[in-house]
Amino acid sequence: MENMLNKVVQSVQESPIAFSKYITANDVGATGGHQAGFHIHKEAWPLFFDTPGEKGTNKDKYVIIRWQADFETESRFIYYGVGTRNEYRLTRFGKNFPFLHDDNIGDLLVLAKKADDYFESWVLQSDEDIDEFLVQLNISPAEINGIIPKQDQTTEDILLQCFHAFIKGLRVDFPSTADLSARARYCYNNAYHLTVDRLKANPDKELLGWINAEFQLFKAIENNRYSTRIQTPFSSVEELVEMANSILNRRKSRAGKSLEHHLEEIFNTFGLQHSSQAVTEMNKRPDFLFPGTESYADPQFDENKLVVLASKTTCKDRWRQILNEADRVKTKHLFTLQQGISSNQLAEMYKSDVCLVVPKPYITSFPEEYRPHILTLNDFVGQVMTKQSI
């Protein structure tokens, strides 16, 4: 898959505009809707049209899409604006199209425009490929389901000013992941006047805001540190590869800790008792243990008051890693930024006593029959608060 992943990244980088989204239950027709086909976010209309669709009318465009660098479809991009509908969809893929099945829920769809009516498209299915795609293009998980931002895109002026002040004062090449996350929150909170009360009222929304801000700050630091160097010729291919690997490894290291840092800030804000990276049986280290290490180690402590939470940006394949992280806790909670997982996988997860926790805006990307069993971040915090108040 590495070779294909390189093609995906190259295709996006060489395209004037590209788009990504998680394939959802709605796309594959698993929600009982009357239309299957990829739902395209309203803000992504420039991918196909010169002007946005207007309510009260339908309009469409026929395009050729080359999938996985392997086969082509003559497809239709359509805006439905008549009646109660107000949505964009990509449809018509022909018989035996392989990417609109229940098992594709949670896969990552990437569309790259090559000409006015010609596109390249890719479907990434493994957690590793999705994570690597995000790392290589420096995309925030919260930026999925929209136009892929170009590397030189700027953010709001007030955020940029805060970022630049931080970068100017850096005395190291790159800050630690904890410092980077903390500064991103500081800049975001000041730019959007985020108060503790507003954070507590909508932790799901603000968590996504923090994640986006951190990606933007990280990009700004990268541009500051590397812009001059990459304009200078490299003395050898080995030197070029070494620098590229250094950049990618740093991105992976940051991405792996970012979500954990921001979740911990949420838990601290709500005053939840917890330990991060606590040691349990056989030296296992769950990301978060509530109320903490000492309570878990106390055989007299009520097991019904113990809660464990893992955090993974993607989890289609990795959710099994958490099953033996805390033997005293029957139900393992898993927070993820994955948008959509197939019904079969969800059935297996819940059979294994894994309860998903996702940002509230992502709930609708999951099969409808499982949505009542999925917690939002606010739901999870409320449950832990209740256990700790008894």
BAROLO-649564 format. One record per residue (C-alpha): residue number from 1; x, y, z. Coordinates in Angstrom, 2 decimals, padded with zeros to 5 digits. Layout:
N
<torgu pos="NUM" X="X" Y="Y" Z="Z"/>
...
This chain:
390
<torgu pos="1" X="000.00" Y="000.00" Z="000.00"/>
<torgu pos="2" X="002.99" Y="002.32" Z="000.46"/>
<torgu pos="3" X="003.37" Y="002.77" Z="-003.30"/>
<torgu pos="4" X="-000.31" Y="003.65" Z="-003.67"/>
<torgu pos="5" X="-000.15" Y="006.04" Z="-000.74"/>
<torgu pos="6" X="002.71" Y="007.90" Z="-002.41"/>
<torgu pos="7" X="000.57" Y="008.22" Z="-005.54"/>
<torgu pos="8" X="-002.32" Y="009.62" Z="-003.51"/>
<torgu pos="9" X="-000.13" Y="012.25" Z="-001.84"/>
<torgu pos="10" X="001.50" Y="013.20" Z="-005.13"/>
<torgu pos="11" X="-001.89" Y="013.43" Z="-006.85"/>
<torgu pos="12" X="-003.20" Y="015.82" Z="-004.19"/>
<torgu pos="13" X="-000.05" Y="017.95" Z="-004.21"/>
<torgu pos="14" X="-000.10" Y="018.32" Z="-007.99"/>
<torgu pos="15" X="-003.81" Y="019.17" Z="-008.20"/>
<torgu pos="16" X="-005.26" Y="022.70" Z="-008.09"/>
<torgu pos="17" X="-007.96" Y="021.52" Z="-005.70"/>
<torgu pos="18" X="-008.57" Y="018.27" Z="-003.80"/>
<torgu pos="19" X="-011.11" Y="016.93" Z="-001.33"/>
<torgu pos="20" X="-011.25" Y="014.27" Z="001.38"/>
<torgu pos="21" X="-013.96" Y="012.72" Z="003.52"/>
<torgu pos="22" X="-014.68" Y="009.60" Z="005.50"/>
<torgu pos="23" X="-017.16" Y="007.33" Z="003.77"/>
<torgu pos="24" X="-020.28" Y="007.30" Z="005.94"/>
<torgu pos="25" X="-023.32" Y="005.11" Z="006.45"/>
<torgu pos="26" X="-025.36" Y="007.70" Z="004.55"/>
<torgu pos="27" X="-023.06" Y="007.37" Z="001.53"/>
<torgu pos="28" X="-023.49" Y="003.61" Z="001.19"/>
<torgu pos="29" X="-027.24" Y="003.67" Z="001.83"/>
<torgu pos="30" X="-027.01" Y="002.08" Z="005.27"/>
<torgu pos="31" X="-029.26" Y="004.70" Z="006.88"/>
<torgu pos="32" X="-032.36" Y="003.84" Z="004.89"/>
<torgu pos="33" X="-032.08" Y="006.90" Z="002.65"/>
<torgu pos="34" X="-033.37" Y="006.82" Z="-000.89"/>
<torgu pos="35" X="-030.07" Y="007.74" Z="-002.51"/>
<torgu pos="36" X="-026.65" Y="006.15" Z="-002.28"/>
<torgu pos="37" X="-023.58" Y="007.97" Z="-003.53"/>
<torgu pos="38" X="-020.98" Y="010.13" Z="-001.86"/>
<torgu pos="39" X="-022.37" Y="013.12" Z="-000.05"/>
<torgu pos="40" X="-020.11" Y="016.13" Z="-000.66"/>
<torgu pos="41" X="-019.88" Y="018.96" Z="001.88"/>
<torgu pos="42" X="-021.59" Y="022.17" Z="000.76"/>
<torgu pos="43" X="-018.37" Y="024.18" Z="001.08"/>
<torgu pos="44" X="-016.67" Y="021.87" Z="-001.44"/>
<torgu pos="45" X="-018.75" Y="022.99" Z="-004.44"/>
<torgu pos="46" X="-015.67" Y="024.60" Z="-006.17"/>
<torgu pos="47" X="-014.40" Y="021.06" Z="-006.72"/>
<torgu pos="48" X="-016.90" Y="020.72" Z="-009.61"/>
<torgu pos="49" X="-018.84" Y="023.96" Z="-010.16"/>
<torgu pos="50" X="-017.98" Y="027.59" Z="-010.92"/>
<torgu pos="51" X="-020.79" Y="028.82" Z="-008.66"/>
<torgu pos="52" X="-022.65" Y="027.18" Z="-005.76"/>
<torgu pos="53" X="-026.00" Y="025.54" Z="-006.26"/>
<torgu pos="54" X="-029.09" Y="027.68" Z="-005.75"/>
<torgu pos="55" X="-032.05" Y="026.54" Z="-003.68"/>
<torgu pos="56" X="-035.04" Y="025.73" Z="-005.83"/>
<torgu pos="57" X="-033.07" Y="024.26" Z="-008.72"/>
<torgu pos="58" X="-030.99" Y="021.17" Z="-009.49"/>
<torgu pos="59" X="-027.80" Y="021.24" Z="-011.51"/>
<torgu pos="60" X="-025.26" Y="018.62" Z="-012.44"/>
<torgu pos="61" X="-021.96" Y="017.89" Z="-014.15"/>
<torgu pos="62" X="-020.63" Y="014.70" Z="-015.69"/>
<torgu pos="63" X="-017.01" Y="013.79" Z="-015.01"/>
<torgu pos="64" X="-014.59" Y="010.93" Z="-015.54"/>
<torgu pos="65" X="-012.95" Y="009.59" Z="-012.39"/>
<torgu pos="66" X="-009.94" Y="007.27" Z="-012.34"/>
<torgu pos="67" X="-010.04" Y="005.11" Z="-009.20"/>
<torgu pos="68" X="-006.94" Y="003.71" Z="-007.48"/>
<torgu pos="69" X="-004.99" Y="004.39" Z="-010.73"/>
<torgu pos="70" X="-006.80" Y="001.30" Z="-012.01"/>
<torgu pos="71" X="-010.26" Y="001.84" Z="-013.53"/>
<torgu pos="72" X="-012.51" Y="004.72" Z="-014.59"/>
<torgu pos="73" X="-016.14" Y="005.63" Z="-014.07"/>
<torgu pos="74" X="-018.36" Y="008.12" Z="-015.87"/>
<torgu pos="75" X="-019.90" Y="009.77" Z="-012.84"/>
<torgu pos="76" X="-022.28" Y="012.59" Z="-012.06"/>
<torgu pos="77" X="-021.85" Y="015.42" Z="-009.59"/>
<torgu pos="78" X="-025.25" Y="016.87" Z="-008.76"/>
<torgu pos="79" X="-026.71" Y="019.58" Z="-006.58"/>
<torgu pos="80" X="-030.24" Y="018.81" Z="-005.32"/>
<torgu pos="81" X="-032.01" Y="022.05" Z="-004.51"/>
<torgu pos="82" X="-035.62" Y="021.30" Z="-005.36"/>
<torgu pos="83" X="-038.16" Y="020.76" Z="-002.61"/>
<torgu pos="84" X="-036.75" Y="020.07" Z="000.81"/>
<torgu pos="85" X="-033.36" Y="018.91" Z="-000.46"/>
<torgu pos="86" X="-030.21" Y="021.02" Z="-000.28"/>
<torgu pos="87" X="-027.20" Y="018.79" Z="-000.84"/>
<torgu pos="88" X="-024.40" Y="017.80" Z="-003.20"/>
<torgu pos="89" X="-023.71" Y="014.20" Z="-004.20"/>
<torgu pos="90" X="-021.34" Y="012.28" Z="-006.42"/>
<torgu pos="91" X="-023.21" Y="009.39" Z="-008.09"/>
<torgu pos="92" X="-023.20" Y="006.91" Z="-011.00"/>
<torgu pos="93" X="-020.29" Y="004.51" Z="-010.66"/>
<torgu pos="94" X="-021.57" Y="001.55" Z="-012.64"/>
<torgu pos="95" X="-022.08" Y="-002.06" Z="-011.66"/>
<torgu pos="96" X="-019.71" Y="-003.78" Z="-009.25"/>
<torgu pos="97" X="-018.28" Y="-000.51" Z="-007.95"/>
<torgu pos="98" X="-016.20" Y="-001.67" Z="-004.96"/>
<torgu pos="99" X="-016.37" Y="001.30" Z="-002.58"/>
<torgu pos="100" X="-020.04" Y="001.75" Z="-001.68"/>
<torgu pos="101" X="-020.57" Y="-001.16" Z="000.68"/>
<torgu pos="102" X="-021.11" Y="-001.36" Z="004.41"/>
<torgu pos="103" X="-017.50" Y="-002.44" Z="004.94"/>
<torgu pos="104" X="-016.31" Y="000.81" Z="003.34"/>
<torgu pos="105" X="-017.80" Y="002.93" Z="006.12"/>
<torgu pos="106" X="-014.89" Y="004.69" Z="007.79"/>
<torgu pos="107" X="-012.60" Y="004.46" Z="004.75"/>
<torgu pos="108" X="-011.10" Y="007.74" Z="003.54"/>
<torgu pos="109" X="-012.19" Y="009.02" Z="000.12"/>
<torgu pos="110" X="-009.79" Y="011.39" Z="-001.65"/>
<torgu pos="111" X="-010.70" Y="013.29" Z="-004.84"/>
<torgu pos="112" X="-008.10" Y="015.26" Z="-006.81"/>
<torgu pos="113" X="-009.07" Y="017.46" Z="-009.76"/>
<torgu pos="114" X="-006.82" Y="017.04" Z="-012.82"/>
<torgu pos="115" X="-008.89" Y="018.82" Z="-015.47"/>
<torgu pos="116" X="-012.31" Y="020.41" Z="-015.68"/>
<torgu pos="117" X="-014.03" Y="017.06" Z="-016.17"/>
<torgu pos="118" X="-011.33" Y="014.59" Z="-015.09"/>
<torgu pos="119" X="-010.47" Y="013.49" Z="-011.56"/>
<torgu pos="120" X="-008.28" Y="010.99" Z="-009.77"/>
<torgu pos="121" X="-009.80" Y="009.32" Z="-006.73"/>
<torgu pos="122" X="-008.48" Y="007.03" Z="-004.05"/>
<torgu pos="123" X="-009.99" Y="005.11" Z="-001.16"/>
<torgu pos="124" X="-007.68" Y="004.50" Z="001.81"/>
<torgu pos="125" X="-008.87" Y="001.68" Z="004.04"/>
<torgu pos="126" X="-006.33" Y="001.02" Z="006.80"/>
<torgu pos="127" X="-005.66" Y="003.18" Z="009.86"/>
<torgu pos="128" X="-001.97" Y="003.26" Z="008.94"/>
<torgu pos="129" X="-002.62" Y="004.59" Z="005.43"/>
<torgu pos="130" X="-005.09" Y="007.20" Z="006.65"/>
<torgu pos="131" X="-002.75" Y="008.41" Z="009.39"/>
<torgu pos="132" X="000.21" Y="008.51" Z="006.97"/>
<torgu pos="133" X="-001.88" Y="010.50" Z="004.46"/>
<torgu pos="134" X="-002.75" Y="013.08" Z="007.11"/>
<torgu pos="135" X="000.86" Y="013.27" Z="008.28"/>
<torgu pos="136" X="002.40" Y="013.67" Z="004.84"/>
<torgu pos="137" X="-000.01" Y="016.44" Z="003.85"/>
<torgu pos="138" X="-000.08" Y="017.90" Z="007.37"/>
<torgu pos="139" X="-003.87" Y="017.79" Z="007.53"/>
<torgu pos="140" X="-005.77" Y="017.94" Z="010.78"/>
<torgu pos="141" X="-008.23" Y="015.08" Z="011.38"/>
<torgu pos="142" X="-010.77" Y="017.82" Z="012.01"/>
<torgu pos="143" X="-010.19" Y="019.17" Z="008.48"/>
<torgu pos="144" X="-011.42" Y="015.97" Z="006.83"/>
<torgu pos="145" X="-014.75" Y="016.33" Z="004.97"/>
<torgu pos="146" X="-013.79" Y="019.36" Z="002.94"/>
<torgu pos="147" X="-011.33" Y="020.92" Z="000.55"/>
<torgu pos="148" X="-007.78" Y="019.89" Z="001.47"/>
<torgu pos="149" X="-005.95" Y="023.07" Z="002.52"/>
<torgu pos="150" X="-002.82" Y="024.00" Z="000.63"/>
<torgu pos="151" X="000.36" Y="024.13" Z="002.67"/>
<torgu pos="152" X="000.66" Y="027.89" Z="002.30"/>
<torgu pos="153" X="-002.87" Y="028.76" Z="003.36"/>
<torgu pos="154" X="-003.12" Y="031.21" Z="006.22"/>
<torgu pos="155" X="-005.43" Y="031.26" Z="009.20"/>
<torgu pos="156" X="-007.21" Y="034.13" Z="010.86"/>
<torgu pos="157" X="-004.94" Y="037.14" Z="011.44"/>
<torgu pos="158" X="-005.29" Y="037.03" Z="015.18"/>
<torgu pos="159" X="-004.22" Y="033.40" Z="015.27"/>
<torgu pos="160" X="-001.27" Y="034.13" Z="012.98"/>
<torgu pos="161" X="-000.10" Y="036.96" Z="015.21"/>
<torgu pos="162" X="-000.17" Y="034.68" Z="018.22"/>
<torgu pos="163" X="001.62" Y="031.92" Z="016.30"/>
<torgu pos="164" X="004.32" Y="034.27" Z="015.04"/>
<torgu pos="165" X="004.93" Y="035.66" Z="018.52"/>
<torgu pos="166" X="005.40" Y="032.12" Z="019.82"/>
<torgu pos="167" X="007.73" Y="031.14" Z="016.97"/>
<torgu pos="168" X="009.81" Y="034.30" Z="017.42"/>
<torgu pos="169" X="010.35" Y="033.47" Z="021.08"/>
<torgu pos="170" X="011.30" Y="029.81" Z="020.54"/>
<torgu pos="171" X="014.76" Y="028.93" Z="021.79"/>
<torgu pos="172" X="014.62" Y="025.37" Z="020.43"/>
<torgu pos="173" X="014.21" Y="023.97" Z="016.94"/>
<torgu pos="174" X="010.77" Y="022.55" Z="017.78"/>
<torgu pos="175" X="008.77" Y="022.72" Z="021.02"/>
<torgu pos="176" X="007.66" Y="019.59" Z="022.85"/>
<torgu pos="177" X="004.28" Y="018.13" Z="021.90"/>
<torgu pos="178" X="002.84" Y="019.31" Z="025.23"/>
<torgu pos="179" X="004.10" Y="022.87" Z="024.73"/>
<torgu pos="180" X="002.83" Y="022.92" Z="021.15"/>
<torgu pos="181" X="-000.65" Y="021.80" Z="022.21"/>
<torgu pos="182" X="-000.75" Y="024.28" Z="025.09"/>
<torgu pos="183" X="000.26" Y="027.21" Z="022.88"/>
<torgu pos="184" X="-002.30" Y="026.23" Z="020.22"/>
<torgu pos="185" X="-005.04" Y="026.27" Z="022.87"/>
<torgu pos="186" X="-003.81" Y="029.61" Z="024.21"/>
<torgu pos="187" X="-003.91" Y="031.20" Z="020.74"/>
<torgu pos="188" X="-007.28" Y="029.67" Z="019.90"/>
<torgu pos="189" X="-008.86" Y="030.63" Z="023.20"/>
<torgu pos="190" X="-007.71" Y="034.22" Z="022.83"/>
<torgu pos="191" X="-008.68" Y="034.48" Z="019.17"/>
<torgu pos="192" X="-012.20" Y="033.17" Z="019.78"/>
<torgu pos="193" X="-012.64" Y="034.54" Z="023.30"/>
<torgu pos="194" X="-013.21" Y="031.06" Z="024.65"/>
<torgu pos="195" X="-014.20" Y="031.07" Z="028.31"/>
<torgu pos="196" X="-014.38" Y="028.16" Z="030.72"/>
<torgu pos="197" X="-018.18" Y="028.34" Z="030.66"/>
<torgu pos="198" X="-018.29" Y="028.16" Z="026.86"/>
<torgu pos="199" X="-015.84" Y="025.27" Z="026.86"/>
<torgu pos="200" X="-017.95" Y="023.35" Z="029.37"/>
<torgu pos="201" X="-021.09" Y="024.07" Z="027.34"/>
<torgu pos="202" X="-019.66" Y="022.54" Z="024.16"/>
<torgu pos="203" X="-016.44" Y="020.56" Z="024.69"/>
<torgu pos="204" X="-016.95" Y="018.60" Z="021.46"/>
<torgu pos="205" X="-016.84" Y="021.71" Z="019.28"/>
<torgu pos="206" X="-013.94" Y="023.36" Z="021.08"/>
<torgu pos="207" X="-011.83" Y="020.20" Z="021.05"/>
<torgu pos="208" X="-012.02" Y="020.18" Z="017.25"/>
<torgu pos="209" X="-011.09" Y="023.87" Z="017.24"/>
<torgu pos="210" X="-008.00" Y="023.17" Z="019.36"/>
<torgu pos="211" X="-006.93" Y="020.32" Z="017.07"/>
<torgu pos="212" X="-007.21" Y="022.52" Z="013.99"/>
<torgu pos="213" X="-005.33" Y="025.36" Z="015.69"/>
<torgu pos="214" X="-002.48" Y="023.03" Z="016.61"/>
<torgu pos="215" X="-002.14" Y="021.80" Z="013.05"/>
<torgu pos="216" X="-002.01" Y="025.39" Z="011.84"/>
<torgu pos="217" X="000.62" Y="026.30" Z="014.42"/>
<torgu pos="218" X="002.71" Y="023.26" Z="013.54"/>
<torgu pos="219" X="002.59" Y="024.19" Z="009.84"/>
<torgu pos="220" X="003.69" Y="027.72" Z="010.68"/>
<torgu pos="221" X="006.68" Y="026.40" Z="012.65"/>
<torgu pos="222" X="007.60" Y="024.04" Z="009.82"/>
<torgu pos="223" X="007.49" Y="026.86" Z="007.27"/>
<torgu pos="224" X="009.61" Y="029.03" Z="009.55"/>
<torgu pos="225" X="012.19" Y="026.32" Z="010.17"/>
<torgu pos="226" X="012.41" Y="024.79" Z="006.71"/>
<torgu pos="227" X="011.48" Y="027.43" Z="004.10"/>
<torgu pos="228" X="015.05" Y="028.64" Z="003.62"/>
<torgu pos="229" X="016.57" Y="025.18" Z="003.70"/>
<torgu pos="230" X="014.29" Y="023.64" Z="001.07"/>
<torgu pos="231" X="015.12" Y="026.48" Z="-001.34"/>
<torgu pos="232" X="018.81" Y="025.54" Z="-001.15"/>
<torgu pos="233" X="020.01" Y="022.67" Z="-003.35"/>
<torgu pos="234" X="020.75" Y="019.41" Z="-001.52"/>
<torgu pos="235" X="024.23" Y="017.96" Z="-001.91"/>
<torgu pos="236" X="022.88" Y="014.44" Z="-002.41"/>
<torgu pos="237" X="019.73" Y="012.36" Z="-002.63"/>
<torgu pos="238" X="020.61" Y="010.87" Z="000.76"/>
<torgu pos="239" X="020.58" Y="014.33" Z="002.35"/>
<torgu pos="240" X="017.20" Y="015.08" Z="000.82"/>
<torgu pos="241" X="015.75" Y="011.77" Z="002.03"/>
<torgu pos="242" X="017.20" Y="012.28" Z="005.51"/>
<torgu pos="243" X="015.58" Y="015.68" Z="005.85"/>
<torgu pos="244" X="012.26" Y="014.44" Z="004.48"/>
<torgu pos="245" X="012.24" Y="011.54" Z="006.95"/>
<torgu pos="246" X="013.06" Y="013.91" Z="009.80"/>
<torgu pos="247" X="010.08" Y="016.11" Z="008.90"/>
<torgu pos="248" X="007.69" Y="013.15" Z="008.58"/>
<torgu pos="249" X="008.84" Y="011.53" Z="011.82"/>
<torgu pos="250" X="008.30" Y="014.77" Z="013.71"/>
<torgu pos="251" X="004.80" Y="015.05" Z="012.25"/>
<torgu pos="252" X="003.97" Y="011.50" Z="013.35"/>
<torgu pos="253" X="005.29" Y="012.11" Z="016.85"/>
<torgu pos="254" X="003.22" Y="015.25" Z="017.23"/>
<torgu pos="255" X="000.05" Y="013.74" Z="015.78"/>
<torgu pos="256" X="000.28" Y="010.77" Z="018.13"/>
<torgu pos="257" X="000.15" Y="012.93" Z="021.26"/>
<torgu pos="258" X="-001.98" Y="015.88" Z="020.15"/>
<torgu pos="259" X="-005.40" Y="014.37" Z="020.82"/>
<torgu pos="260" X="-004.31" Y="013.06" Z="024.19"/>
<torgu pos="261" X="-003.04" Y="016.48" Z="025.33"/>
<torgu pos="262" X="-006.28" Y="018.25" Z="024.35"/>
<torgu pos="263" X="-008.50" Y="015.63" Z="025.97"/>
<torgu pos="264" X="-006.56" Y="015.96" Z="029.20"/>
<torgu pos="265" X="-007.17" Y="019.72" Z="029.18"/>
<torgu pos="266" X="-010.91" Y="019.04" Z="028.82"/>
<torgu pos="267" X="-010.82" Y="016.65" Z="031.78"/>
<torgu pos="268" X="-008.85" Y="019.15" Z="033.88"/>
<torgu pos="269" X="-011.32" Y="021.92" Z="033.04"/>
<torgu pos="270" X="-014.22" Y="019.78" Z="034.25"/>
<torgu pos="271" X="-012.26" Y="018.82" Z="037.37"/>
<torgu pos="272" X="-012.32" Y="015.10" Z="036.65"/>
<torgu pos="273" X="-009.99" Y="012.96" Z="038.76"/>
<torgu pos="274" X="-007.81" Y="010.94" Z="036.43"/>
<torgu pos="275" X="-004.36" Y="009.61" Z="035.64"/>
<torgu pos="276" X="-002.82" Y="009.63" Z="032.18"/>
<torgu pos="277" X="-000.62" Y="006.76" Z="030.99"/>
<torgu pos="278" X="-001.31" Y="004.94" Z="034.27"/>
<torgu pos="279" X="000.31" Y="001.53" Z="034.69"/>
<torgu pos="280" X="-002.07" Y="-001.45" Z="035.03"/>
<torgu pos="281" X="-001.62" Y="-005.22" Z="034.67"/>
<torgu pos="282" X="001.45" Y="-006.46" Z="032.77"/>
<torgu pos="283" X="002.75" Y="-002.89" Z="032.49"/>
<torgu pos="284" X="-000.15" Y="-001.82" Z="030.24"/>
<torgu pos="285" X="-000.65" Y="001.94" Z="029.96"/>
<torgu pos="286" X="-004.18" Y="003.11" Z="029.13"/>
<torgu pos="287" X="-004.32" Y="006.72" Z="027.97"/>
<torgu pos="288" X="-006.71" Y="007.78" Z="030.75"/>
<torgu pos="289" X="-007.80" Y="006.06" Z="033.94"/>
<torgu pos="290" X="-010.55" Y="007.52" Z="036.13"/>
<torgu pos="291" X="-010.33" Y="008.34" Z="039.01"/>
<torgu pos="292" X="-006.69" Y="007.29" Z="038.92"/>
<torgu pos="293" X="-003.86" Y="004.87" Z="039.53"/>
<torgu pos="294" X="-004.29" Y="004.55" Z="043.30"/>
<torgu pos="295" X="-007.98" Y="003.75" Z="043.06"/>
<torgu pos="296" X="-007.36" Y="001.15" Z="040.39"/>
<torgu pos="297" X="-004.62" Y="-000.48" Z="042.46"/>
<torgu pos="298" X="-006.89" Y="-000.64" Z="045.54"/>
<torgu pos="299" X="-008.75" Y="-004.00" Z="045.45"/>
<torgu pos="300" X="-011.39" Y="-002.52" Z="047.80"/>
<torgu pos="301" X="-012.27" Y="000.33" Z="045.41"/>
<torgu pos="302" X="-015.66" Y="-000.10" Z="043.73"/>
<torgu pos="303" X="-015.01" Y="-001.34" Z="040.18"/>
<torgu pos="304" X="-018.22" Y="000.29" Z="038.98"/>
<torgu pos="305" X="-016.58" Y="003.66" Z="039.58"/>
<torgu pos="306" X="-013.53" Y="002.86" Z="037.46"/>
<torgu pos="307" X="-013.46" Y="004.17" Z="033.88"/>
<torgu pos="308" X="-010.80" Y="003.69" Z="031.21"/>
<torgu pos="309" X="-010.51" Y="005.74" Z="028.02"/>
<torgu pos="310" X="-008.19" Y="005.23" Z="025.06"/>
<torgu pos="311" X="-007.67" Y="007.95" Z="022.46"/>
<torgu pos="312" X="-006.89" Y="007.16" Z="018.82"/>
<torgu pos="313" X="-007.30" Y="009.46" Z="015.83"/>
<torgu pos="314" X="-008.30" Y="006.42" Z="013.74"/>
<torgu pos="315" X="-009.48" Y="003.10" Z="015.10"/>
<torgu pos="316" X="-010.86" Y="000.83" Z="012.38"/>
<torgu pos="317" X="-008.06" Y="-001.66" Z="012.95"/>
<torgu pos="318" X="-006.52" Y="-000.50" Z="016.21"/>
<torgu pos="319" X="-009.46" Y="-000.75" Z="018.59"/>
<torgu pos="320" X="-008.46" Y="-004.29" Z="019.62"/>
<torgu pos="321" X="-005.26" Y="-002.91" Z="021.13"/>
<torgu pos="322" X="-007.21" Y="-001.55" Z="024.11"/>
<torgu pos="323" X="-009.02" Y="-004.74" Z="025.12"/>
<torgu pos="324" X="-006.52" Y="-005.84" Z="027.79"/>
<torgu pos="325" X="-005.39" Y="-002.43" Z="029.04"/>
<torgu pos="326" X="-007.33" Y="-002.59" Z="032.32"/>
<torgu pos="327" X="-008.66" Y="-005.96" Z="033.51"/>
<torgu pos="328" X="-010.79" Y="-004.49" Z="036.30"/>
<torgu pos="329" X="-012.86" Y="-002.40" Z="033.86"/>
<torgu pos="330" X="-015.28" Y="-004.43" Z="031.76"/>
<torgu pos="331" X="-016.32" Y="-001.71" Z="029.29"/>
<torgu pos="332" X="-013.46" Y="000.10" Z="027.59"/>
<torgu pos="333" X="-014.20" Y="003.56" Z="026.22"/>
<torgu pos="334" X="-012.46" Y="004.66" Z="023.03"/>
<torgu pos="335" X="-012.34" Y="008.27" Z="021.84"/>
<torgu pos="336" X="-011.68" Y="008.63" Z="018.12"/>
<torgu pos="337" X="-011.76" Y="011.22" Z="015.35"/>
<torgu pos="338" X="-012.70" Y="008.49" Z="012.86"/>
<torgu pos="339" X="-015.83" Y="009.47" Z="010.96"/>
<torgu pos="340" X="-017.80" Y="006.31" Z="010.34"/>
<torgu pos="341" X="-017.17" Y="002.61" Z="010.97"/>
<torgu pos="342" X="-019.01" Y="-000.29" Z="009.34"/>
<torgu pos="343" X="-021.87" Y="-002.05" Z="011.07"/>
<torgu pos="344" X="-019.89" Y="-005.30" Z="011.17"/>
<torgu pos="345" X="-016.97" Y="-003.67" Z="012.94"/>
<torgu pos="346" X="-019.23" Y="-001.82" Z="015.36"/>
<torgu pos="347" X="-021.01" Y="-005.07" Z="016.18"/>
<torgu pos="348" X="-017.67" Y="-006.69" Z="016.93"/>
<torgu pos="349" X="-016.56" Y="-003.73" Z="019.03"/>
<torgu pos="350" X="-019.67" Y="-003.73" Z="021.18"/>
<torgu pos="351" X="-019.56" Y="-007.50" Z="021.52"/>
<torgu pos="352" X="-016.07" Y="-006.93" Z="022.96"/>
<torgu pos="353" X="-017.43" Y="-004.28" Z="025.37"/>
<torgu pos="354" X="-015.84" Y="-001.31" Z="023.61"/>
<torgu pos="355" X="-017.88" Y="001.89" Z="023.75"/>
<torgu pos="356" X="-017.08" Y="004.56" Z="021.17"/>
<torgu pos="357" X="-016.79" Y="008.24" Z="022.09"/>
<torgu pos="358" X="-016.66" Y="010.74" Z="019.21"/>
<torgu pos="359" X="-017.12" Y="014.51" Z="018.73"/>
<torgu pos="360" X="-020.82" Y="015.29" Z="018.48"/>
<torgu pos="361" X="-020.67" Y="016.50" Z="014.82"/>
<torgu pos="362" X="-019.36" Y="013.07" Z="013.79"/>
<torgu pos="363" X="-022.24" Y="011.01" Z="015.21"/>
<torgu pos="364" X="-024.27" Y="011.14" Z="011.98"/>
<torgu pos="365" X="-021.42" Y="009.53" Z="010.01"/>
<torgu pos="366" X="-022.09" Y="006.20" Z="011.76"/>
<torgu pos="367" X="-024.79" Y="003.64" Z="010.89"/>
<torgu pos="368" X="-028.09" Y="004.82" Z="012.33"/>
<torgu pos="369" X="-028.75" Y="001.71" Z="014.43"/>
<torgu pos="370" X="-025.52" Y="002.26" Z="016.38"/>
<torgu pos="371" X="-025.77" Y="006.00" Z="016.99"/>
<torgu pos="372" X="-027.70" Y="005.63" Z="020.29"/>
<torgu pos="373" X="-024.79" Y="003.55" Z="021.64"/>
<torgu pos="374" X="-022.08" Y="006.10" Z="020.74"/>
<torgu pos="375" X="-021.21" Y="008.77" Z="023.29"/>
<torgu pos="376" X="-020.24" Y="012.35" Z="022.55"/>
<torgu pos="377" X="-017.37" Y="013.82" Z="024.54"/>
<torgu pos="378" X="-019.89" Y="015.78" Z="026.59"/>
<torgu pos="379" X="-021.82" Y="012.56" Z="027.29"/>
<torgu pos="380" X="-018.65" Y="010.79" Z="028.43"/>
<torgu pos="381" X="-017.63" Y="013.65" Z="030.73"/>
<torgu pos="382" X="-021.11" Y="013.64" Z="032.26"/>
<torgu pos="383" X="-020.98" Y="009.92" Z="032.95"/>
<torgu pos="384" X="-017.59" Y="010.19" Z="034.65"/>
<torgu pos="385" X="-018.73" Y="013.19" Z="036.70"/>
<torgu pos="386" X="-021.73" Y="011.18" Z="037.90"/>
<torgu pos="387" X="-019.54" Y="008.23" Z="038.96"/>
<torgu pos="388" X="-017.16" Y="010.56" Z="040.81"/>
<torgu pos="389" X="-019.96" Y="012.38" Z="042.63"/>
<torgu pos="390" X="-021.49" Y="009.25" Z="044.16"/>
